[in-house]
């Protein structure tokens, strides 16, 4: 996981009021202390016996001998930082499971406001704060999914992207409508949201990997309305 991904994940928790669990705080504190020690060790300068006196013999000599281990000290400090960094990585990976659940609340709240406006008039201007929240959380949902390899949790890759933040009326829309309505849109854009909502039966909703899998498994092949019109 990149440092940028870590920043986005931790910033999302702060933005949406999700408390860091103890295991994450402990790991972060360990890393901060390790990095501080490493920086202090790297800043040490070579002591000398200049101005040594009868009173400072022990201090001066001990300092010279201690600095003789500087290379080993820096090597060990780097190893400790790597250990601490690994613990932070593990803690954040674990924390992503918490975010995957908790971030559904602000997303669904913003989605409800967005859909209320769209359903009344698709061309009506949307509240900018609501749009910003949706786009921010959609990017976070993709980050959580990519890092967690959620595609392996689904019956097929084709169901993954469309159902991370939306529910579908049937499987038919995957091939017939979604590519047409959203194919030229950036995924993290208002155009993508509007394209999805222009498909009858599609609703915006945050879904965890488990919810995605259940949703995909329960989808009918095509809607009753489409089947009837095709038969007519």
Beta strands, then each sheet from edge to edge (+ up, - down):
strand 1: 166-167
strand 2: 203-204
sheet 1: 1+ 2-
end
